């Protein structure tokens, strides 16, 4: 990945924000297309440009967990700044800057992926290498659209790059159509990307077939719980999970929990399925550890920008090995902080911790979730969740302790909370499992208005594009 980042720094393939027209980006202004996309190296450079956007603080470098954990039930604001308190209090509006970041950079990634797909598909690259590269780009496009539909509902579905003088003002596409494209892209990636163990060390952070299967499982589970549901979604989710599990323990496995986030051991991390790669200079570092670290904890330069909800910190069992690896106590206070993402080699804002989007524990818990939905009386539904609990030092669940379908959902909500705290998943989990309103009432005494089950389309985008309708209530 170091080589990739160096190449990125040299090439500076694309700008990161649009200016005058909705979703407009001129990705290759400095090099004409008749001179680019001629070789596999060109296509790899273009793919690096797609991946690089994810490292921005305003995207997967920070915004992902600000938007999705502050609106959950496990994280609160430490040092107040613009945009964050209203996310925490569920009073955000269409002018919230972090929500705008989430929308805008998702579409920048989509535009870059579309540019690459459109040019590489008909290029002179050998078929196998070409399809692997296209599978990577289509996975990333699918991930961005999946983030968008989970956050905003219906969104414009764009499958062609916008550039130059394009005046693009698309309307929002039906949810069903967006999901269909997400599934098509991920199936292509699943069929054409290599397995994780075939990705060279220098290319870590590329997409594997296992990553496509894992994301497909989450897409099916999410679609099944919403208005675009298809009858086979839960069965398809289970099948996708089983494909990934069949690769264990050779390709993927559960590690001791603390090792999952240890930057010294990330090169051989067999629990990670798909991550955004970070590192020290000359690579791009992540600010996430510093934002959680208190000022009073060495190396004494933490931002203390976020805390752990006290109720969540106290919800761990005394025997749960994850607590000590996830949560610390701010000295001389009653506050807790996330120590999950620490790096002893951090240099100011820059740390080496990868941002994990998919890992093996998630697949095991999704397998249990799908099986509970298909047949809540099937005792095998406990296999995945109990593997995760066993790693955490907890006793197994059973039909005795968790007798019904709804009780199992409650157990999943709790387990996913302890397992994926501060990993940018909480809002999506609560929405998919139908517990967002319940948790907001329980934690904050907030009777959550239905409008907050989606986020508002950013007002800046609606100003640029009058064809963009707003979500109800905003």
TORKOL-4160 file (C-alpha; in steps of 0.2 Angstrom, whole numbers, padded with zeros to 4 digits, m for minus):
474
<pt num="1" X="0000" Y="0000" Z="0000"/>
<pt num="2" X="0015" Y="0012" Z="0003"/>
<pt num="3" X="0019" Y="0011" Z="m0016"/>
<pt num="4" X="0001" Y="0015" Z="m0020"/>
<pt num="5" X="0001" Y="0030" Z="m0009"/>
<pt num="6" X="0017" Y="0037" Z="m0016"/>
<pt num="7" X="0011" Y="0035" Z="m0033"/>
<pt num="8" X="m0005" Y="0044" Z="m0028"/>
<pt num="9" X="0005" Y="0058" Z="m0021"/>
<pt num="10" X="0014" Y="0060" Z="m0038"/>
<pt num="11" X="0000" Y="0058" Z="m0050"/>
<pt num="12" X="m0014" Y="0069" Z="m0040"/>
<pt num="13" X="m0026" Y="0061" Z="m0052"/>
<pt num="14" X="m0042" Y="0071" Z="m0047"/>
<pt num="15" X="m0049" Y="0085" Z="m0037"/>
<pt num="16" X="m0060" Y="0081" Z="m0022"/>
<pt num="17" X="m0074" Y="0093" Z="m0023"/>
<pt num="18" X="m0086" Y="0099" Z="m0036"/>
<pt num="19" X="m0088" Y="0118" Z="m0040"/>
<pt num="20" X="m0101" Y="0124" Z="m0051"/>
<pt num="21" X="m0112" Y="0110" Z="m0057"/>
<pt num="22" X="m0120" Y="0096" Z="m0047"/>
<pt num="23" X="m0108" Y="0081" Z="m0046"/>
<pt num="24" X="m0096" Y="0089" Z="m0059"/>
<pt num="25" X="m0078" Y="0083" Z="m0057"/>
<pt num="26" X="m0064" Y="0084" Z="m0070"/>
<pt num="27" X="m0053" Y="0070" Z="m0065"/>
<pt num="28" X="m0040" Y="0070" Z="m0078"/>
<pt num="29" X="m0038" Y="0088" Z="m0083"/>
<pt num="30" X="m0019" Y="0087" Z="m0084"/>
<pt num="31" X="m0018" Y="0071" Z="m0095"/>
<pt num="32" X="m0029" Y="0068" Z="m0110"/>
<pt num="33" X="m0038" Y="0052" Z="m0112"/>
<pt num="34" X="m0030" Y="0047" Z="m0128"/>
<pt num="35" X="m0014" Y="0045" Z="m0118"/>
<pt num="36" X="m0022" Y="0037" Z="m0103"/>
<pt num="37" X="m0030" Y="0020" Z="m0100"/>
<pt num="38" X="m0019" Y="0012" Z="m0112"/>
<pt num="39" X="m0011" Y="0000" Z="m0100"/>
<pt num="40" X="m0014" Y="m0010" Z="m0085"/>
<pt num="41" X="m0003" Y="0002" Z="m0075"/>
<pt num="42" X="m0014" Y="0016" Z="m0081"/>
<pt num="43" X="m0030" Y="0007" Z="m0075"/>
<pt num="44" X="m0021" Y="0003" Z="m0058"/>
<pt num="45" X="m0017" Y="0022" Z="m0056"/>
<pt num="46" X="m0035" Y="0026" Z="m0060"/>
<pt num="47" X="m0041" Y="0013" Z="m0046"/>
<pt num="48" X="m0029" Y="0021" Z="m0034"/>
<pt num="49" X="m0038" Y="0037" Z="m0037"/>
<pt num="50" X="m0054" Y="0030" Z="m0033"/>
<pt num="51" X="m0048" Y="0022" Z="m0017"/>
<pt num="52" X="m0039" Y="0038" Z="m0012"/>
<pt num="53" X="m0055" Y="0048" Z="m0009"/>
<pt num="54" X="m0059" Y="0036" Z="0005"/>
<pt num="55" X="m0044" Y="0042" Z="0015"/>
<pt num="56" X="m0051" Y="0060" Z="0017"/>
<pt num="57" X="m0056" Y="0066" Z="0034"/>
<pt num="58" X="m0072" Y="0071" Z="0027"/>
<pt num="59" X="m0076" Y="0053" Z="0021"/>
<pt num="60" X="m0069" Y="0037" Z="0029"/>
<pt num="61" X="m0055" Y="0046" Z="0038"/>
<pt num="62" X="m0068" Y="0053" Z="0050"/>
<pt num="63" X="m0085" Y="0058" Z="0044"/>
<pt num="64" X="m0091" Y="0039" Z="0043"/>
<pt num="65" X="m0091" Y="0037" Z="0062"/>
<pt num="66" X="m0096" Y="0055" Z="0066"/>
<pt num="67" X="m0112" Y="0053" Z="0056"/>
<pt num="68" X="m0116" Y="0035" Z="0060"/>
<pt num="69" X="m0110" Y="0034" Z="0078"/>
<pt num="70" X="m0115" Y="0051" Z="0085"/>
<pt num="71" X="m0133" Y="0047" Z="0079"/>
<pt num="72" X="m0133" Y="0030" Z="0087"/>
<pt num="73" X="m0133" Y="0026" Z="0106"/>
<pt num="74" X="m0114" Y="0024" Z="0110"/>
<pt num="75" X="m0105" Y="0040" Z="0107"/>
<pt num="76" X="m0107" Y="0058" Z="0113"/>
<pt num="77" X="m0098" Y="0075" Z="0109"/>
<pt num="78" X="m0083" Y="0079" Z="0120"/>
<pt num="79" X="m0077" Y="0095" Z="0112"/>
<pt num="80" X="m0092" Y="0104" Z="0104"/>
<pt num="81" X="m0089" Y="0109" Z="0086"/>
<pt num="82" X="m0101" Y="0115" Z="0072"/>
<pt num="83" X="m0112" Y="0100" Z="0065"/>
<pt num="84" X="m0108" Y="0088" Z="0079"/>
<pt num="85" X="m0120" Y="0092" Z="0093"/>
<pt num="86" X="m0135" Y="0092" Z="0082"/>
<pt num="87" X="m0131" Y="0075" Z="0076"/>
<pt num="88" X="m0130" Y="0069" Z="0093"/>
<pt num="89" X="m0146" Y="0077" Z="0099"/>
<pt num="90" X="m0155" Y="0071" Z="0083"/>
<pt num="91" X="m0159" Y="0089" Z="0078"/>
<pt num="92" X="m0149" Y="0090" Z="0062"/>
<pt num="93" X="m0154" Y="0099" Z="0046"/>
<pt num="94" X="m0150" Y="0100" Z="0028"/>
<pt num="95" X="m0136" Y="0112" Z="0031"/>
<pt num="96" X="m0126" Y="0100" Z="0042"/>
<pt num="97" X="m0108" Y="0100" Z="0036"/>
<pt num="98" X="m0104" Y="0082" Z="0040"/>
<pt num="99" X="m0120" Y="0076" Z="0031"/>
<pt num="100" X="m0115" Y="0086" Z="0016"/>
<pt num="101" X="m0097" Y="0078" Z="0017"/>
<pt num="102" X="m0105" Y="0061" Z="0017"/>
<pt num="103" X="m0116" Y="0064" Z="0002"/>
<pt num="104" X="m0103" Y="0074" Z="m0008"/>
<pt num="105" X="m0088" Y="0062" Z="m0006"/>
<pt num="106" X="m0099" Y="0047" Z="m0009"/>
<pt num="107" X="m0103" Y="0055" Z="m0026"/>
<pt num="108" X="m0085" Y="0060" Z="m0029"/>
<pt num="109" X="m0080" Y="0041" Z="m0027"/>
<pt num="110" X="m0094" Y="0036" Z="m0038"/>
<pt num="111" X="m0089" Y="0048" Z="m0052"/>
<pt num="112" X="m0071" Y="0042" Z="m0051"/>
<pt num="113" X="m0077" Y="0024" Z="m0052"/>
<pt num="114" X="m0088" Y="0027" Z="m0066"/>
<pt num="115" X="m0074" Y="0036" Z="m0076"/>
<pt num="116" X="m0063" Y="0021" Z="m0073"/>
<pt num="117" X="m0076" Y="0008" Z="m0077"/>
<pt num="118" X="m0081" Y="0017" Z="m0093"/>
<pt num="119" X="m0063" Y="0018" Z="m0100"/>
<pt num="120" X="m0056" Y="0002" Z="m0094"/>
<pt num="121" X="m0070" Y="m0009" Z="m0100"/>
<pt num="122" X="m0066" Y="m0007" Z="m0118"/>
<pt num="123" X="m0047" Y="m0005" Z="m0116"/>
<pt num="124" X="m0033" Y="m0016" Z="m0122"/>
<pt num="125" X="m0029" Y="m0025" Z="m0105"/>
<pt num="126" X="m0029" Y="m0043" Z="m0103"/>
<pt num="127" X="m0046" Y="m0050" Z="m0098"/>
<pt num="128" X="m0042" Y="m0057" Z="m0081"/>
<pt num="129" X="m0033" Y="m0042" Z="m0075"/>
<pt num="130" X="m0046" Y="m0031" Z="m0083"/>
<pt num="131" X="m0060" Y="m0039" Z="m0074"/>
<pt num="132" X="m0051" Y="m0039" Z="m0057"/>
<pt num="133" X="m0049" Y="m0020" Z="m0059"/>
<pt num="134" X="m0066" Y="m0017" Z="m0064"/>
<pt num="135" X="m0072" Y="m0028" Z="m0050"/>
<pt num="136" X="m0063" Y="m0017" Z="m0038"/>
<pt num="137" X="m0071" Y="m0001" Z="m0045"/>
<pt num="138" X="m0088" Y="m0009" Z="m0046"/>
<pt num="139" X="m0087" Y="m0014" Z="m0028"/>
<pt num="140" X="m0082" Y="0003" Z="m0022"/>
<pt num="141" X="m0096" Y="0011" Z="m0032"/>
<pt num="142" X="m0108" Y="m0001" Z="m0024"/>
<pt num="143" X="m0102" Y="0003" Z="m0007"/>
<pt num="144" X="m0104" Y="0021" Z="m0010"/>
<pt num="145" X="m0122" Y="0019" Z="m0016"/>
<pt num="146" X="m0126" Y="0007" Z="m0002"/>
<pt num="147" X="m0120" Y="0021" Z="0010"/>
<pt num="148" X="m0131" Y="0033" Z="0001"/>
<pt num="149" X="m0147" Y="0023" Z="0001"/>
<pt num="150" X="m0145" Y="0018" Z="0020"/>
<pt num="151" X="m0142" Y="0037" Z="0024"/>
<pt num="152" X="m0154" Y="0046" Z="0012"/>
<pt num="153" X="m0166" Y="0033" Z="0004"/>
<pt num="154" X="m0169" Y="0037" Z="m0014"/>
<pt num="155" X="m0154" Y="0045" Z="m0023"/>
<pt num="156" X="m0148" Y="0049" Z="m0041"/>
<pt num="157" X="m0141" Y="0033" Z="m0049"/>
<pt num="158" X="m0127" Y="0038" Z="m0060"/>
<pt num="159" X="m0117" Y="0025" Z="m0070"/>
<pt num="160" X="m0108" Y="0037" Z="m0082"/>
<pt num="161" X="m0094" Y="0049" Z="m0077"/>
<pt num="162" X="m0098" Y="0068" Z="m0077"/>
<pt num="163" X="m0084" Y="0079" Z="m0083"/>
<pt num="164" X="m0080" Y="0094" Z="m0093"/>
<pt num="165" X="m0095" Y="0105" Z="m0097"/>
<pt num="166" X="m0108" Y="0092" Z="m0092"/>
<pt num="167" X="m0123" Y="0101" Z="m0084"/>
<pt num="168" X="m0130" Y="0086" Z="m0074"/>
<pt num="169" X="m0146" Y="0089" Z="m0063"/>
<pt num="170" X="m0153" Y="0071" Z="m0060"/>
<pt num="171" X="m0168" Y="0067" Z="m0051"/>
<pt num="172" X="m0168" Y="0054" Z="m0037"/>
<pt num="173" X="m0170" Y="0036" Z="m0043"/>
<pt num="174" X="m0182" Y="0023" Z="m0035"/>
<pt num="175" X="m0174" Y="0013" Z="m0021"/>
<pt num="176" X="m0177" Y="m0003" Z="m0030"/>
<pt num="177" X="m0166" Y="0002" Z="m0045"/>
<pt num="178" X="m0152" Y="0008" Z="m0034"/>
<pt num="179" X="m0152" Y="m0008" Z="m0024"/>
<pt num="180" X="m0153" Y="m0018" Z="m0040"/>
<pt num="181" X="m0137" Y="m0009" Z="m0047"/>
<pt num="182" X="m0128" Y="m0012" Z="m0030"/>
<pt num="183" X="m0131" Y="m0031" Z="m0031"/>
<pt num="184" X="m0126" Y="m0031" Z="m0049"/>
<pt num="185" X="m0110" Y="m0023" Z="m0046"/>
<pt num="186" X="m0106" Y="m0034" Z="m0031"/>
<pt num="187" X="m0110" Y="m0050" Z="m0040"/>
<pt num="188" X="m0098" Y="m0044" Z="m0054"/>
<pt num="189" X="m0084" Y="m0041" Z="m0040"/>
<pt num="190" X="m0088" Y="m0057" Z="m0032"/>
<pt num="191" X="m0085" Y="m0066" Z="m0048"/>
<pt num="192" X="m0070" Y="m0057" Z="m0054"/>
<pt num="193" X="m0060" Y="m0051" Z="m0040"/>
<pt num="194" X="m0046" Y="m0062" Z="m0032"/>
<pt num="195" X="m0047" Y="m0070" Z="m0015"/>
<pt num="196" X="m0039" Y="m0061" Z="m0001"/>
<pt num="197" X="m0024" Y="m0072" Z="0000"/>
<pt num="198" X="m0020" Y="m0068" Z="m0018"/>
<pt num="199" X="m0018" Y="m0050" Z="m0016"/>
<pt num="200" X="0000" Y="m0045" Z="m0015"/>
<pt num="201" X="0006" Y="m0036" Z="0001"/>
<pt num="202" X="0010" Y="m0020" Z="m0009"/>
<pt num="203" X="m0009" Y="m0020" Z="m0014"/>
<pt num="204" X="m0017" Y="m0022" Z="0002"/>
<pt num="205" X="m0033" Y="m0012" Z="0003"/>
<pt num="206" X="m0039" Y="m0019" Z="m0014"/>
<pt num="207" X="m0055" Y="m0028" Z="m0015"/>
<pt num="208" X="m0057" Y="m0047" Z="m0014"/>
<pt num="209" X="m0070" Y="m0059" Z="m0019"/>
<pt num="210" X="m0073" Y="m0062" Z="0000"/>
<pt num="211" X="m0076" Y="m0043" Z="0003"/>
<pt num="212" X="m0089" Y="m0043" Z="m0011"/>
<pt num="213" X="m0098" Y="m0058" Z="m0003"/>
<pt num="214" X="m0098" Y="m0050" Z="0014"/>
<pt num="215" X="m0105" Y="m0034" Z="0008"/>
<pt num="216" X="m0118" Y="m0043" Z="m0002"/>
<pt num="217" X="m0124" Y="m0051" Z="0014"/>
<pt num="218" X="m0126" Y="m0034" Z="0022"/>
<pt num="219" X="m0135" Y="m0027" Z="0007"/>
<pt num="220" X="m0147" Y="m0041" Z="0007"/>
<pt num="221" X="m0150" Y="m0040" Z="0025"/>
<pt num="222" X="m0153" Y="m0021" Z="0024"/>
<pt num="223" X="m0164" Y="m0022" Z="0009"/>
<pt num="224" X="m0174" Y="m0036" Z="0017"/>
<pt num="225" X="m0179" Y="m0024" Z="0031"/>
<pt num="226" X="m0185" Y="m0010" Z="0020"/>
<pt num="227" X="m0197" Y="m0004" Z="0007"/>
<pt num="228" X="m0187" Y="m0012" Z="m0008"/>
<pt num="229" X="m0187" Y="m0030" Z="0000"/>
<pt num="230" X="m0186" Y="m0045" Z="m0011"/>
<pt num="231" X="m0193" Y="m0062" Z="m0005"/>
<pt num="232" X="m0176" Y="m0071" Z="m0006"/>
<pt num="233" X="m0166" Y="m0057" Z="0003"/>
<pt num="234" X="m0163" Y="m0067" Z="0019"/>
<pt num="235" X="m0159" Y="m0083" Z="0010"/>
<pt num="236" X="m0147" Y="m0074" Z="m0001"/>
<pt num="237" X="m0139" Y="m0065" Z="0014"/>
<pt num="238" X="m0136" Y="m0082" Z="0022"/>
<pt num="239" X="m0128" Y="m0089" Z="0006"/>
<pt num="240" X="m0116" Y="m0074" Z="0004"/>
<pt num="241" X="m0111" Y="m0076" Z="0023"/>
<pt num="242" X="m0108" Y="m0095" Z="0020"/>
<pt num="243" X="m0097" Y="m0091" Z="0005"/>
<pt num="244" X="m0085" Y="m0081" Z="0017"/>
<pt num="245" X="m0086" Y="m0093" Z="0031"/>
<pt num="246" X="m0081" Y="m0107" Z="0020"/>
<pt num="247" X="m0065" Y="m0098" Z="0017"/>
<pt num="248" X="m0061" Y="m0099" Z="0036"/>
<pt num="249" X="m0048" Y="m0102" Z="0044"/>
<pt num="250" X="m0037" Y="m0102" Z="0029"/>
<pt num="251" X="m0042" Y="m0084" Z="0022"/>
<pt num="252" X="m0052" Y="m0077" Z="0037"/>
<pt num="253" X="m0052" Y="m0080" Z="0055"/>
<pt num="254" X="m0056" Y="m0072" Z="0072"/>
<pt num="255" X="m0041" Y="m0065" Z="0080"/>
<pt num="256" X="m0039" Y="m0061" Z="0099"/>
<pt num="257" X="m0050" Y="m0045" Z="0100"/>
<pt num="258" X="m0036" Y="m0033" Z="0104"/>
<pt num="259" X="m0025" Y="m0038" Z="0089"/>
<pt num="260" X="m0039" Y="m0034" Z="0077"/>
<pt num="261" X="m0035" Y="m0015" Z="0079"/>
<pt num="262" X="m0016" Y="m0016" Z="0083"/>
<pt num="263" X="m0007" Y="m0007" Z="0069"/>
<pt num="264" X="0009" Y="m0017" Z="0072"/>
<pt num="265" X="0000" Y="m0032" Z="0067"/>
<pt num="266" X="m0011" Y="m0026" Z="0052"/>
<pt num="267" X="0000" Y="m0034" Z="0039"/>
<pt num="268" X="m0005" Y="m0051" Z="0043"/>
<pt num="269" X="m0023" Y="m0047" Z="0050"/>
<pt num="270" X="m0034" Y="m0062" Z="0044"/>
<pt num="271" X="m0050" Y="m0054" Z="0052"/>
<pt num="272" X="m0050" Y="m0039" Z="0041"/>
<pt num="273" X="m0060" Y="m0042" Z="0025"/>
<pt num="274" X="m0060" Y="m0024" Z="0018"/>
<pt num="275" X="m0052" Y="m0009" Z="0025"/>
<pt num="276" X="m0046" Y="0009" Z="0021"/>
<pt num="277" X="m0027" Y="0009" Z="0023"/>
<pt num="278" X="m0018" Y="0022" Z="0033"/>
<pt num="279" X="0000" Y="0024" Z="0038"/>
<pt num="280" X="0013" Y="0036" Z="0043"/>
<pt num="281" X="0022" Y="0048" Z="0030"/>
<pt num="282" X="0024" Y="0046" Z="0015"/>
<pt num="283" X="0007" Y="0037" Z="0017"/>
<pt num="284" X="m0009" Y="0045" Z="0022"/>
<pt num="285" X="m0012" Y="0044" Z="0041"/>
<pt num="286" X="m0029" Y="0044" Z="0050"/>
<pt num="287" X="m0034" Y="0057" Z="0063"/>
<pt num="288" X="m0046" Y="0045" Z="0072"/>
<pt num="289" X="m0035" Y="0040" Z="0086"/>
<pt num="290" X="m0031" Y="0058" Z="0091"/>
<pt num="291" X="m0049" Y="0063" Z="0090"/>
<pt num="292" X="m0054" Y="0050" Z="0104"/>
<pt num="293" X="m0039" Y="0052" Z="0115"/>
<pt num="294" X="m0040" Y="0063" Z="0130"/>
<pt num="295" X="m0028" Y="0077" Z="0134"/>
<pt num="296" X="m0023" Y="0069" Z="0150"/>
<pt num="297" X="m0018" Y="0052" Z="0142"/>
<pt num="298" X="0000" Y="0050" Z="0135"/>
<pt num="299" X="0006" Y="0057" Z="0123"/>
<pt num="300" X="m0005" Y="0071" Z="0130"/>
<pt num="301" X="m0011" Y="0079" Z="0114"/>
<pt num="302" X="m0027" Y="0071" Z="0111"/>
<pt num="303" X="m0042" Y="0081" Z="0105"/>
<pt num="304" X="m0054" Y="0074" Z="0117"/>
<pt num="305" X="m0068" Y="0078" Z="0104"/>
<pt num="306" X="m0079" Y="0062" Z="0108"/>
<pt num="307" X="m0083" Y="0052" Z="0123"/>
<pt num="308" X="m0091" Y="0035" Z="0126"/>
<pt num="309" X="m0109" Y="0036" Z="0132"/>
<pt num="310" X="m0108" Y="0031" Z="0150"/>
<pt num="311" X="m0123" Y="0019" Z="0149"/>
<pt num="312" X="m0114" Y="0010" Z="0135"/>
<pt num="313" X="m0098" Y="0009" Z="0144"/>
<pt num="314" X="m0106" Y="0002" Z="0159"/>
<pt num="315" X="m0116" Y="m0011" Z="0149"/>
<pt num="316" X="m0101" Y="m0023" Z="0146"/>
<pt num="317" X="m0101" Y="m0039" Z="0156"/>
<pt num="318" X="m0086" Y="m0039" Z="0169"/>
<pt num="319" X="m0080" Y="m0054" Z="0159"/>
<pt num="320" X="m0081" Y="m0047" Z="0142"/>
<pt num="321" X="m0063" Y="m0045" Z="0135"/>
<pt num="322" X="m0068" Y="m0032" Z="0123"/>
<pt num="323" X="m0071" Y="m0019" Z="0136"/>
<pt num="324" X="m0053" Y="m0017" Z="0141"/>
<pt num="325" X="m0048" Y="m0016" Z="0122"/>
<pt num="326" X="m0062" Y="m0003" Z="0118"/>
<pt num="327" X="m0064" Y="0009" Z="0132"/>
<pt num="328" X="m0054" Y="0019" Z="0144"/>
<pt num="329" X="m0058" Y="0031" Z="0158"/>
<pt num="330" X="m0053" Y="0049" Z="0157"/>
<pt num="331" X="m0042" Y="0053" Z="0172"/>
<pt num="332" X="m0050" Y="0062" Z="0186"/>
<pt num="333" X="m0067" Y="0062" Z="0177"/>
<pt num="334" X="m0082" Y="0051" Z="0176"/>
<pt num="335" X="m0080" Y="0051" Z="0157"/>
<pt num="336" X="m0075" Y="0036" Z="0146"/>
<pt num="337" X="m0066" Y="0037" Z="0130"/>
<pt num="338" X="m0063" Y="0025" Z="0115"/>
<pt num="339" X="m0045" Y="0018" Z="0115"/>
<pt num="340" X="m0049" Y="0005" Z="0102"/>
<pt num="341" X="m0039" Y="0015" Z="0089"/>
<pt num="342" X="m0023" Y="0019" Z="0097"/>
<pt num="343" X="m0006" Y="0019" Z="0089"/>
<pt num="344" X="0010" Y="0021" Z="0099"/>
<pt num="345" X="0019" Y="0028" Z="0083"/>
<pt num="346" X="0006" Y="0041" Z="0080"/>
<pt num="347" X="0013" Y="0058" Z="0074"/>
<pt num="348" X="0001" Y="0072" Z="0078"/>
<pt num="349" X="m0015" Y="0069" Z="0068"/>
<pt num="350" X="m0007" Y="0054" Z="0058"/>
<pt num="351" X="m0009" Y="0036" Z="0064"/>
<pt num="352" X="m0007" Y="0020" Z="0055"/>
<pt num="353" X="m0024" Y="0012" Z="0060"/>
<pt num="354" X="m0034" Y="0005" Z="0045"/>
<pt num="355" X="m0052" Y="0009" Z="0045"/>
<pt num="356" X="m0061" Y="m0007" Z="0045"/>
<pt num="357" X="m0077" Y="m0008" Z="0034"/>
<pt num="358" X="m0079" Y="m0027" Z="0034"/>
<pt num="359" X="m0072" Y="m0040" Z="0046"/>
<pt num="360" X="m0075" Y="m0058" Z="0049"/>
<pt num="361" X="m0084" Y="m0056" Z="0066"/>
<pt num="362" X="m0097" Y="m0046" Z="0056"/>
<pt num="363" X="m0100" Y="m0060" Z="0044"/>
<pt num="364" X="m0103" Y="m0072" Z="0058"/>
<pt num="365" X="m0116" Y="m0061" Z="0066"/>
<pt num="366" X="m0124" Y="m0058" Z="0050"/>
<pt num="367" X="m0126" Y="m0076" Z="0047"/>
<pt num="368" X="m0135" Y="m0078" Z="0064"/>
<pt num="369" X="m0146" Y="m0063" Z="0059"/>
<pt num="370" X="m0151" Y="m0071" Z="0043"/>
<pt num="371" X="m0154" Y="m0088" Z="0051"/>
<pt num="372" X="m0165" Y="m0080" Z="0064"/>
<pt num="373" X="m0176" Y="m0071" Z="0051"/>
<pt num="374" X="m0177" Y="m0087" Z="0040"/>
<pt num="375" X="m0181" Y="m0099" Z="0054"/>
<pt num="376" X="m0181" Y="m0093" Z="0072"/>
<pt num="377" X="m0182" Y="m0110" Z="0079"/>
<pt num="378" X="m0166" Y="m0116" Z="0071"/>
<pt num="379" X="m0153" Y="m0119" Z="0085"/>
<pt num="380" X="m0139" Y="m0117" Z="0072"/>
<pt num="381" X="m0143" Y="m0098" Z="0072"/>
<pt num="382" X="m0132" Y="m0097" Z="0088"/>
<pt num="383" X="m0117" Y="m0103" Z="0079"/>
<pt num="384" X="m0110" Y="m0087" Z="0073"/>
<pt num="385" X="m0115" Y="m0076" Z="0088"/>
<pt num="386" X="m0108" Y="m0088" Z="0100"/>
<pt num="387" X="m0091" Y="m0089" Z="0090"/>
<pt num="388" X="m0090" Y="m0070" Z="0093"/>
<pt num="389" X="m0095" Y="m0072" Z="0111"/>
<pt num="390" X="m0083" Y="m0085" Z="0114"/>
<pt num="391" X="m0069" Y="m0074" Z="0108"/>
<pt num="392" X="m0075" Y="m0061" Z="0120"/>
<pt num="393" X="m0075" Y="m0073" Z="0135"/>
<pt num="394" X="m0094" Y="m0074" Z="0136"/>
<pt num="395" X="m0105" Y="m0088" Z="0139"/>
<pt num="396" X="m0115" Y="m0095" Z="0124"/>
<pt num="397" X="m0133" Y="m0090" Z="0120"/>
<pt num="398" X="m0146" Y="m0104" Z="0118"/>
<pt num="399" X="m0165" Y="m0106" Z="0116"/>
<pt num="400" X="m0166" Y="m0106" Z="0135"/>
<pt num="401" X="m0157" Y="m0089" Z="0137"/>
<pt num="402" X="m0164" Y="m0082" Z="0121"/>
<pt num="403" X="m0180" Y="m0091" Z="0117"/>
<pt num="404" X="m0189" Y="m0080" Z="0103"/>
<pt num="405" X="m0186" Y="m0071" Z="0087"/>
<pt num="406" X="m0187" Y="m0054" Z="0095"/>
<pt num="407" X="m0176" Y="m0059" Z="0110"/>
<pt num="408" X="m0163" Y="m0064" Z="0097"/>
<pt num="409" X="m0164" Y="m0047" Z="0089"/>
<pt num="410" X="m0161" Y="m0039" Z="0106"/>
<pt num="411" X="m0146" Y="m0050" Z="0108"/>
<pt num="412" X="m0139" Y="m0045" Z="0091"/>
<pt num="413" X="m0142" Y="m0027" Z="0095"/>
<pt num="414" X="m0132" Y="m0029" Z="0111"/>
<pt num="415" X="m0118" Y="m0040" Z="0103"/>
<pt num="416" X="m0115" Y="m0029" Z="0088"/>
<pt num="417" X="m0114" Y="m0014" Z="0100"/>
<pt num="418" X="m0100" Y="m0022" Z="0110"/>
<pt num="419" X="m0091" Y="m0029" Z="0095"/>
<pt num="420" X="m0092" Y="m0014" Z="0083"/>
<pt num="421" X="m0092" Y="0001" Z="0095"/>
<pt num="422" X="m0086" Y="0017" Z="0086"/>
<pt num="423" X="m0083" Y="0007" Z="0070"/>
<pt num="424" X="m0096" Y="0018" Z="0060"/>
<pt num="425" X="m0110" Y="0004" Z="0060"/>
<pt num="426" X="m0121" Y="0009" Z="0074"/>
<pt num="427" X="m0134" Y="0020" Z="0066"/>
<pt num="428" X="m0136" Y="0007" Z="0051"/>
<pt num="429" X="m0137" Y="m0008" Z="0064"/>
<pt num="430" X="m0151" Y="0001" Z="0074"/>
<pt num="431" X="m0161" Y="0005" Z="0058"/>
<pt num="432" X="m0159" Y="m0012" Z="0050"/>
<pt num="433" X="m0164" Y="m0021" Z="0066"/>
<pt num="434" X="m0178" Y="m0009" Z="0070"/>
<pt num="435" X="m0172" Y="m0002" Z="0086"/>
<pt num="436" X="m0167" Y="0016" Z="0082"/>
<pt num="437" X="m0182" Y="0024" Z="0090"/>
<pt num="438" X="m0182" Y="0012" Z="0105"/>
<pt num="439" X="m0164" Y="0016" Z="0109"/>
<pt num="440" X="m0166" Y="0035" Z="0107"/>
<pt num="441" X="m0180" Y="0035" Z="0119"/>
<pt num="442" X="m0171" Y="0024" Z="0131"/>
<pt num="443" X="m0155" Y="0033" Z="0131"/>
<pt num="444" X="m0159" Y="0051" Z="0128"/>
<pt num="445" X="m0178" Y="0052" Z="0131"/>
<pt num="446" X="m0180" Y="0057" Z="0113"/>
<pt num="447" X="m0196" Y="0052" Z="0105"/>
<pt num="448" X="m0188" Y="0051" Z="0088"/>
<pt num="449" X="m0198" Y="0059" Z="0073"/>
<pt num="450" X="m0199" Y="0047" Z="0058"/>
<pt num="451" X="m0190" Y="0060" Z="0047"/>
<pt num="452" X="m0174" Y="0056" Z="0057"/>
<pt num="453" X="m0174" Y="0038" Z="0051"/>
<pt num="454" X="m0166" Y="0046" Z="0035"/>
<pt num="455" X="m0154" Y="0061" Z="0033"/>
<pt num="456" X="m0159" Y="0076" Z="0023"/>
<pt num="457" X="m0152" Y="0079" Z="0006"/>
<pt num="458" X="m0139" Y="0093" Z="0008"/>
<pt num="459" X="m0146" Y="0110" Z="0004"/>
<pt num="460" X="m0131" Y="0115" Z="m0006"/>
<pt num="461" X="m0134" Y="0101" Z="m0018"/>
<pt num="462" X="m0153" Y="0105" Z="m0020"/>
<pt num="463" X="m0147" Y="0123" Z="m0023"/>
<pt num="464" X="m0136" Y="0117" Z="m0038"/>
<pt num="465" X="m0149" Y="0104" Z="m0043"/>
<pt num="466" X="m0167" Y="0109" Z="m0042"/>
<pt num="467" X="m0173" Y="0092" Z="m0048"/>
<pt num="468" X="m0167" Y="0085" Z="m0031"/>
<pt num="469" X="m0182" Y="0083" Z="m0020"/>
<pt num="470" X="m0180" Y="0083" Z="m0001"/>
<pt num="471" X="m0184" Y="0070" Z="0012"/>
<pt num="472" X="m0201" Y="0072" Z="0021"/>
<pt num="473" X="m0200" Y="0084" Z="0035"/>
<pt num="474" X="m0184" Y="0093" Z="0030"/>
